Amino acid sequence: MTTSAAARPIIVRKPGFEFGDAIPRWWFLNNPVVTHVANGLHLVFPEGERFFIRSVNHYLDKIDDPELVERAKCFFAQESRHGLEHQHSFEMLERQGFDVQGFLRPYRQRWMPAIERRSPAILRLSVTVALEHLTATMGESALQEDYLQAAHPDMRALLQWHAAEEIEHKSVAFDVMRHVNPSYMLRIFGMVLAVLGLLTFWGIAARHILKQEEGLGGADKRRYRKQARAWRGGHTRQLIRRAFWEYLRPSFHPDNNDNYGLAQSYFEEVGMGASAA
């Protein structure tokens, strides 16, 4: 365990976000493409985080480090809370007239169970470790840069809170895998699968919502896509590439990038710095 991780508690918070009717249909940049790319991530998160919990928990009885076990339990609690809070956005989408079950039902009942049935536990853990690095990298970007200012304040609060907690627990799954199987090739293979899986499910979810925008013709879609590219370009893919190349280093550890202070500053700013539930 690194000093950076051991010195910082993982606090379980219950912010209780509510997404009322005041949130507009196009809540991000007043742009349906940008909004539904973000909505696609909301749809992917809860089931993905349950996968993370199961993957790490499978090995918890093999960990002889009580401090790491306690960190893992706090990681489970944080990830469970993320899923609950993001599920509130499903209700918002349904009130706005979107069908979300058309994606969620096969995602939960067929696709994710099939992945778990057909992959060994250690590979699921490796994919979890890689995805935790990807989400922490994206979380750092969300807190450091100002692009979330273009989102509705309530949705921005959800995304920033989630981003900060991804940083806070970013090394837990990695440290568990170091205890049970520190293979470099396993770690890299997990990252390849993680990137493919994330982009696939995220893309399916975003397209599922976007295609339900009635009256949004081809010319309008092209205009909104052009605006989205001008606004952020290929930034998300650049982040994923950066995370991938960092991960390739044999000496990589999530705490090599000590950005815990960034998360702590956010929690202090919004009054969550020292509270736990």
C-alpha positions as CSV (number, residue, x, y, z in Angstrom):
1,M,0.0,0.0,0.0
2,T,1.3,3.4,-0.8
3,T,1.5,6.3,1.7
4,S,-0.8,8.4,-0.5
5,A,-3.7,6.0,-0.3
6,A,-3.1,4.9,3.3
7,A,-3.1,8.4,4.6
8,R,-6.4,9.4,3.1
9,P,-9.8,7.9,4.2
10,I,-12.4,6.8,1.8
11,I,-15.6,8.6,3.1
12,V,-19.0,7.2,2.3
13,R,-21.3,10.1,1.4
14,K,-25.0,10.2,0.7
15,P,-25.7,13.4,-1.2
16,G,-29.2,12.5,-2.2
17,F,-29.4,14.2,-5.6
18,E,-32.8,15.0,-7.0
19,F,-33.5,15.7,-10.6
20,G,-36.7,17.6,-11.0
21,D,-38.7,18.9,-13.9
22,A,-36.6,22.1,-14.0
23,I,-33.8,20.2,-15.7
24,P,-34.1,20.8,-19.4
25,R,-34.2,18.0,-22.0
26,W,-30.9,19.1,-23.4
27,W,-29.2,19.9,-20.1
28,F,-25.6,19.9,-21.4
29,L,-24.6,22.8,-23.7
30,N,-28.3,23.0,-24.9
31,N,-27.1,20.3,-27.3
32,P,-28.8,16.9,-27.7
33,V,-25.6,15.2,-28.9
34,V,-23.5,16.3,-25.9
35,T,-26.4,15.7,-23.5
36,H,-27.1,12.2,-24.6
37,V,-23.5,11.2,-24.7
38,A,-23.5,12.2,-21.0
39,N,-26.9,10.4,-20.5
40,G,-25.3,7.3,-22.0
41,L,-22.7,7.3,-19.3
42,H,-25.4,7.6,-16.6
43,L,-27.0,4.5,-18.1
44,V,-23.8,2.5,-18.1
45,F,-22.5,3.5,-14.6
46,P,-24.7,1.6,-12.1
47,E,-24.5,-1.9,-13.6
48,G,-20.8,-1.3,-14.3
49,E,-20.1,-0.4,-10.7
50,R,-22.0,-3.4,-9.4
51,F,-19.6,-5.4,-11.6
52,F,-16.6,-3.7,-9.9
53,I,-17.9,-4.6,-6.5
54,R,-18.4,-8.2,-7.3
55,S,-15.0,-8.4,-9.0
56,V,-13.1,-7.1,-6.0
57,N,-15.3,-8.8,-3.4
58,H,-14.5,-12.2,-5.0
59,Y,-10.9,-11.9,-3.7
60,L,-11.5,-10.1,-0.4
61,D,-11.1,-13.2,1.7
62,K,-7.6,-13.7,0.2
63,I,-6.4,-10.3,1.4
64,D,-4.4,-10.5,4.7
65,D,-4.0,-6.7,5.0
66,P,-6.8,-5.5,7.3
67,E,-6.4,-1.9,6.2
68,L,-6.8,-2.8,2.5
69,V,-9.9,-4.9,3.4
70,E,-11.4,-1.9,5.1
71,R,-10.6,0.4,2.2
72,A,-12.2,-2.2,-0.1
73,K,-15.4,-2.1,2.0
74,C,-15.5,1.7,1.7
75,F,-15.0,1.3,-2.0
76,F,-18.0,-1.0,-2.2
77,A,-20.1,1.5,-0.3
78,Q,-19.1,4.4,-2.5
79,E,-19.7,2.5,-5.7
80,S,-23.1,1.3,-4.5
81,R,-24.0,4.9,-3.7
82,H,-22.9,6.0,-7.2
83,G,-25.3,3.5,-8.7
84,L,-28.2,4.7,-6.6
85,E,-27.6,8.4,-7.4
86,H,-27.2,7.8,-11.2
87,Q,-30.4,5.7,-11.2
88,H,-32.3,8.9,-10.3
89,S,-31.3,10.2,-13.7
90,F,-33.1,7.3,-15.3
91,E,-36.3,8.5,-13.8
92,M,-35.6,12.0,-15.1
93,L,-35.1,10.6,-18.6
94,E,-38.4,8.6,-18.4
95,R,-40.3,11.7,-17.3
96,Q,-38.9,13.5,-20.4
97,G,-40.4,10.7,-22.5
98,F,-37.3,8.6,-23.2
99,D,-37.3,4.8,-23.1
100,V,-34.3,3.7,-21.0
101,Q,-35.3,0.1,-20.5
102,G,-34.7,-0.7,-24.1
103,F,-31.0,-0.4,-23.2
104,L,-31.0,-1.2,-19.5
105,R,-32.9,-4.5,-19.8
106,P,-30.4,-6.3,-22.2
107,Y,-27.5,-4.6,-20.6
108,R,-28.5,-5.9,-17.1
109,Q,-30.1,-9.2,-18.0
110,R,-28.0,-10.5,-21.0
111,W,-24.8,-8.6,-21.8
112,M,-23.2,-8.2,-18.4
113,P,-24.2,-11.6,-17.1
114,A,-22.8,-13.2,-20.3
115,I,-19.5,-11.4,-19.8
116,E,-19.3,-12.6,-16.2
117,R,-20.2,-16.2,-17.1
118,R,-17.6,-16.4,-19.8
119,S,-14.6,-14.7,-18.2
120,P,-12.5,-15.9,-15.2
121,A,-12.6,-14.0,-12.0
122,I,-9.1,-12.7,-12.3
123,L,-9.8,-11.2,-15.7
124,R,-12.9,-9.5,-14.3
125,L,-10.7,-8.0,-11.6
126,S,-8.1,-6.9,-14.2
127,V,-10.8,-5.2,-16.2
128,T,-12.1,-3.5,-13.0
129,V,-8.7,-2.2,-12.2
130,A,-8.3,-0.7,-15.7
131,L,-11.7,0.9,-15.6
132,E,-11.0,2.4,-12.2
133,H,-7.9,4.0,-13.7
134,L,-10.0,5.3,-16.7
135,T,-12.7,6.8,-14.5
136,A,-10.2,8.4,-12.2
137,T,-8.5,10.0,-15.2
138,M,-11.8,11.3,-16.5
139,G,-12.7,12.4,-13.0
140,E,-9.5,14.4,-12.7
141,S,-10.3,16.1,-16.0
142,A,-13.8,16.9,-14.8
143,L,-12.5,18.7,-11.7
144,Q,-9.5,20.4,-13.3
145,E,-11.2,21.8,-16.4
146,D,-14.2,24.0,-16.8
147,Y,-16.2,22.1,-19.4
148,L,-18.8,21.0,-16.8
149,Q,-19.8,24.6,-16.4
150,A,-21.9,24.1,-19.6
151,A,-24.0,21.5,-17.8
152,H,-27.1,22.2,-15.7
153,P,-26.0,22.8,-12.1
154,D,-27.8,19.8,-10.6
155,M,-26.3,17.4,-13.2
156,R,-22.9,19.1,-12.8
157,A,-23.0,18.4,-9.1
158,L,-23.7,14.7,-9.7
159,L,-20.8,14.4,-12.1
160,Q,-18.3,16.3,-10.0
161,W,-19.2,14.4,-6.8
162,H,-18.8,11.1,-8.7
163,A,-15.5,12.3,-10.2
164,A,-14.0,13.2,-6.9
165,E,-14.9,9.9,-5.3
166,E,-13.4,8.0,-8.2
167,I,-10.1,9.8,-7.4
168,E,-10.6,9.0,-3.7
169,H,-10.8,5.3,-4.1
170,K,-8.8,4.9,-7.3
171,S,-6.1,2.6,-5.9
172,V,-8.2,0.1,-4.1
173,A,-8.9,-2.4,-6.9
174,F,-5.3,-2.1,-8.1
175,D,-3.9,-2.9,-4.6
176,V,-6.2,-5.9,-4.4
177,M,-4.9,-7.3,-7.7
178,R,-1.3,-6.7,-6.6
179,H,-2.0,-9.1,-3.7
180,V,-3.7,-11.8,-5.7
181,N,-2.0,-11.7,-9.2
182,P,0.5,-8.9,-10.1
183,S,1.0,-10.1,-13.7
184,Y,1.9,-7.2,-16.0
185,M,0.4,-9.0,-19.1
186,L,-2.9,-9.7,-17.2
187,R,-3.1,-6.0,-16.3
188,I,-2.5,-4.8,-19.9
189,F,-5.0,-7.3,-21.3
190,G,-7.6,-6.1,-18.8
191,M,-7.0,-2.5,-20.0
192,V,-7.6,-3.5,-23.7
193,L,-10.8,-5.2,-22.8
194,A,-11.8,-2.3,-20.6
195,V,-11.4,0.3,-23.3
196,L,-13.3,-1.8,-25.8
197,G,-16.1,-2.5,-23.4
198,L,-16.5,1.0,-22.1
199,L,-16.6,2.6,-25.6
200,T,-19.0,-0.1,-26.9
201,F,-21.6,0.1,-24.1
202,W,-21.3,3.9,-23.8
203,G,-21.8,4.2,-27.5
204,I,-24.8,1.9,-27.6
205,A,-26.5,3.7,-24.7
206,A,-25.9,7.2,-26.1
207,R,-27.2,6.2,-29.5
208,H,-30.3,4.5,-27.9
209,I,-31.3,7.8,-26.3
210,L,-30.3,10.1,-29.2
211,K,-32.3,8.2,-31.8
212,Q,-35.4,8.9,-29.7
213,E,-35.2,12.7,-30.4
214,E,-38.2,13.0,-32.6
215,G,-38.0,15.7,-35.3
216,L,-34.2,15.9,-35.1
217,G,-33.3,15.5,-38.7
218,G,-30.0,14.7,-40.4
219,A,-29.1,18.3,-40.9
220,D,-29.8,19.2,-37.3
221,K,-27.8,16.3,-36.0
222,R,-24.9,17.2,-38.2
223,R,-25.0,20.8,-36.8
224,Y,-25.2,19.6,-33.2
225,R,-22.3,17.2,-33.8
226,K,-20.3,19.9,-35.4
227,Q,-20.9,22.1,-32.3
228,A,-20.0,19.2,-30.0
229,R,-16.7,18.6,-31.9
230,A,-15.8,22.3,-31.8
231,W,-16.6,22.5,-28.1
232,R,-14.5,19.5,-26.9
233,G,-13.0,17.9,-30.0
234,G,-11.8,14.4,-29.3
235,H,-11.0,15.1,-25.7
236,T,-12.5,12.0,-24.2
237,R,-10.6,9.8,-26.5
238,Q,-7.5,11.7,-25.8
239,L,-8.0,11.1,-22.1
240,I,-8.5,7.4,-22.7
241,R,-5.3,7.3,-24.8
242,R,-3.4,9.1,-22.1
243,A,-4.7,6.7,-19.4
244,F,-3.8,3.8,-21.6
245,W,-0.2,4.9,-22.1
246,E,0.3,5.7,-18.4
247,Y,-1.0,2.2,-17.6
248,L,1.6,0.6,-19.9
249,R,4.5,1.5,-17.6
250,P,5.6,-1.6,-15.7
251,S,6.0,0.6,-12.6
252,F,2.5,2.1,-12.8
253,H,0.5,2.6,-9.7
254,P,-2.6,4.9,-9.4
255,D,-0.9,6.9,-6.7
256,N,2.0,7.9,-9.1
257,N,-0.4,10.7,-9.9
258,D,-1.2,12.2,-6.5
259,N,-4.4,14.1,-7.3
260,Y,-6.1,13.3,-4.0
261,G,-5.8,17.0,-3.1
262,L,-7.9,17.9,-6.1
263,A,-10.8,15.7,-4.8
264,Q,-10.4,16.9,-1.3
265,S,-10.5,20.6,-2.4
266,Y,-13.8,19.9,-4.2
267,F,-15.3,18.1,-1.2
268,E,-14.3,21.0,1.1
269,E,-15.8,23.5,-1.4
270,V,-19.2,21.8,-1.4
271,G,-19.2,21.0,2.3
272,M,-18.5,17.2,2.1
273,G,-14.9,17.2,3.2
274,A,-15.3,15.7,6.6
275,S,-18.7,14.2,6.6
276,A,-19.3,10.5,6.4
277,A,-22.5,8.4,6.6
